[in-house]
Amino acid sequence: MTESHDDHLEQDEVSQAGESGFSPSAEMTPGQLAEAKELGRRELRVSLLGRGVDLVYFVIAAVWIAASNSPFAEWLTQISTSQTIQLVLLALMLLVGDFLVSLPLSFYGGHLLQHQYQLSAQSFGQWLWRKIKGLVLELCFGLVLVLALYWTIWTAHGWWWLVAAAGFFLLSIVLGQLAPVLILPIFYKVERMDGTDPQGKELSQRFSELTSGTGLSVEGIFKMQLSAETSKANAMLTGLGRTRRVILGDTLLGQFSLDEISVIFAHEVGHHVHRHIRKMILFGGVYSLLAFFLCDAVLRAWLPGESVNYAELPVCLLPLLLLTIHLFSTLLEPLQNGLSRHFERQADRFALESTNDREAYLSAFSKLAVQNKDDPDPHRLEVVLFHSHPPIAERLAMARS
Ligand SMILES: [Zn+2]
């Protein structure tokens, strides 16, 4: 469930990938390259292990709680006869449980490993506080979604999956608008860049040239404080309508030349011009329709008898629904990543054409790889399965061809 929230924030990170076709070593020293490759391997291992832990957790929860003779159902009815209260309790336990079983790996990958490779400036307390804020947000969203899901099943019966998908689609549009103004500020300090500081002045001049005719306003350029916790450079396009904005990390603004910043900004404008956020939301709509339809098929297969009594669907089937959604999104992740990489390539091409500055493009992406310690050229299978951005080697080769 966490994954789908993130997806629907529709943020773009320009920087998640590796580097160079002018042989990586031309930009990265052999030592840096080896370090980036080693970090990449470790992060892959952590991520694979994390997926395994999640899967085992949801399978156990589904088998143990959703089984017809589960003692858990009995225990829930003893606590309250209200289905809604049972549902809230069960959802809270499942979400907090998932948080706790994934905490050790999250601590290793998100904190220890980042420090080991000098990428993080966060103290343990800051890291933990961020995790707690994330958990609270997840619990709020999770509870609303679970209650809405069951309420839909109880009232819309056989057509619940269609109603739920429509509701989810509308919610993702609302979230798309609210994410940059409500959710992002919970985690990061984000402020509008004004023309008062010299860099802001010069940048806004260049930015207005790049955005002219695209419908994106330069008023929507924001700076995000990342340097307090990471040395990684980052940028994103986020929001819908009036909340549409480009956000540049202070780690990027501080380390990159004006030309390089302009290329990265132009990449974000490319996402805007190609309407990628809108397309991702549309894709998410189709995706949720398929996921809920699959859930319905699983319910019909799981429950004995001719037809499912939707009006009295037991609360204890929740882990089975969550497992189905989890499996579905895991299986579809490569497809989603493929689409994302396609969008990234379009944005890269836009950046190159609109700035017409190949030198700055090459140096910006080489610099990103070095600063973020990104493996420039990871294994093809890893890219296909797990990467939302093309490897930097590929992004640089594109500019040179
Ligand atoms: Zn991008």
Boltz pocket constraint, residues with backbone or C-beta under 6 A from the ligand:
constraints:
  - pocket:
      binder: B
      contacts: [[A, 12], [A, 13], [A, 14], [A, 267], [A, 268], [A, 271], [A, 343], [A, 344], [A, 347]]
      max_distance: 6.0
